[in-house]
Amino acid sequence: RRAEELAANNVDRFGIVTSGTAPSDRDFDALCESALRIGREVKIGLCASLGLLTPERAARLREAGFTSYHHNLETQRAFPFDLYHPYEQDLETVRVARSAGFRVCSCGIFGLGETWEQRIELSQTLTDLGVDSLPLNFLNPIPGTPLGDSPLLPPSEALRVVALMRLLHPEQDVLICGG
């Protein structure tokens, strides 16, 4: 129903997003069935953001009608801790998505205490991976979380991050997202 509403309002892409490392097999099966139904009944593109991705799951998503996959690296390799899962798993997910023929969206979260050199390293990694779109996220510290006491990135610095990514990725979409 939501896909129908969006298509009726001239929205051309419908994103399906889950939290966690990856959906269970049961949830993944249900998601693919839903995507097939949307593809049969609604004229709208499908995007997925489902966590870590295997080649087998990537193939199933393509068969179900998805054309775009989103998976942020969150940080660069040299960051002192993994936010969600090991960095190599994030890199491999982006590679798998690219190999499966997806349009790939990937970037990170800024305002974690990273240096400008680390931001440039992340940018180079995204170039090396061949991502199509860079969703820029800015940390919104939430009390009680591991980064809850972090200061907000000053607006002028956030604008410089946007300018840096636009300059280093002139052909890709650069999107301003949450955090």
KAPEZI-V214421 format. One record per backbone hydrogen bond with DSSP energy under -0.5 kcal/mol. NH is the residue of the N-H (numbers start at 0). CO is the residue of the C=O. E is the energy in kcal/mol with one decimal. If there is no record, write none. Layout:
BEGIN
NH|CO|E ; NH|CO|E
END
This chain:
BEGIN
4|0|-2.4 ; 5|1|-2.5 ; 6|2|-2.6 ; 7|3|-2.3 ; 8|4|-0.9 ; 8|5|-1.0 ; 9|6|-1.7 ; 10|5|-2.3 ; 13|44|-3.1 ; 15|46|-2.7 ; 16|14|-0.5 ; 17|48|-2.4 ; 22|49|-0.6 ; 27|23|-2.9 ; 28|24|-2.5 ; 29|25|-2.1 ; 30|26|-2.5 ; 31|27|-2.4 ; 32|28|-2.2 ; 33|29|-2.4 ; 34|30|-2.4 ; 35|31|-2.3 ; 36|32|-2.0 ; 37|33|-2.7 ; 38|34|-2.7 ; 39|35|-1.7 ; 40|36|-2.1 ; 41|37|-3.0 ; 43|41|-1.3 ; 44|11|-2.6 ; 45|64|-0.6 ; 46|13|-2.5 ; 47|67|-2.3 ; 48|15|-2.3 ; 51|20|-2.9 ; 57|53|-2.6 ; 58|54|-2.2 ; 59|55|-1.9 ; 60|56|-2.5 ; 61|57|-2.3 ; 62|58|-2.4 ; 63|59|-1.8 ; 64|60|-0.5 ; 64|61|-1.3 ; 65|60|-2.3 ; 66|45|-2.4 ; 67|45|-1.2 ; 68|102|-2.7 ; 69|47|-2.9 ; 70|104|-2.5 ; 72|106|-2.0 ; 73|106|-1.2 ; 74|72|-2.1 ; 78|75|-1.8 ; 83|84|-0.5 ; 88|85|-1.0 ; 89|85|-1.3 ; 90|86|-2.5 ; 91|87|-2.6 ; 92|88|-2.0 ; 93|89|-2.0 ; 94|90|-2.4 ; 95|91|-2.8 ; 96|92|-2.5 ; 97|93|-2.5 ; 98|94|-2.9 ; 99|95|-1.9 ; 100|97|-1.6 ; 101|96|-2.2 ; 102|66|-2.6 ; 103|101|-0.5 ; 104|68|-2.3 ; 105|132|-2.5 ; 107|134|-0.6 ; 108|73|-3.0 ; 109|136|-2.9 ; 118|114|-1.8 ; 119|115|-2.2 ; 120|116|-2.2 ; 121|117|-2.3 ; 122|118|-2.2 ; 123|119|-2.4 ; 124|120|-2.3 ; 125|121|-2.3 ; 126|122|-2.0 ; 127|123|-2.9 ; 128|124|-2.0 ; 129|125|-0.9 ; 129|126|-0.8 ; 130|125|-1.8 ; 131|103|-2.6 ; 132|103|-1.6 ; 133|172|-3.4 ; 134|132|-0.6 ; 135|133|-0.8 ; 135|174|-3.7 ; 136|107|-2.1 ; 136|134|-0.6 ; 137|177|-2.5 ; 138|109|-3.0 ; 139|178|-0.8 ; 140|138|-0.6 ; 142|140|-0.5 ; 144|141|-1.9 ; 147|144|-2.2 ; 149|146|-1.8 ; 156|153|-0.8 ; 157|153|-2.3 ; 158|154|-2.4 ; 159|155|-1.5 ; 160|156|-2.1 ; 161|157|-2.2 ; 162|158|-2.6 ; 163|159|-2.7 ; 164|160|-2.5 ; 165|161|-2.4 ; 166|162|-2.6 ; 167|163|-2.6 ; 168|164|-1.4 ; 171|168|-0.6 ; 172|131|-1.8 ; 174|133|-2.5 ; 174|172|-0.5 ; 176|135|-3.2 ; 176|174|-0.6
END
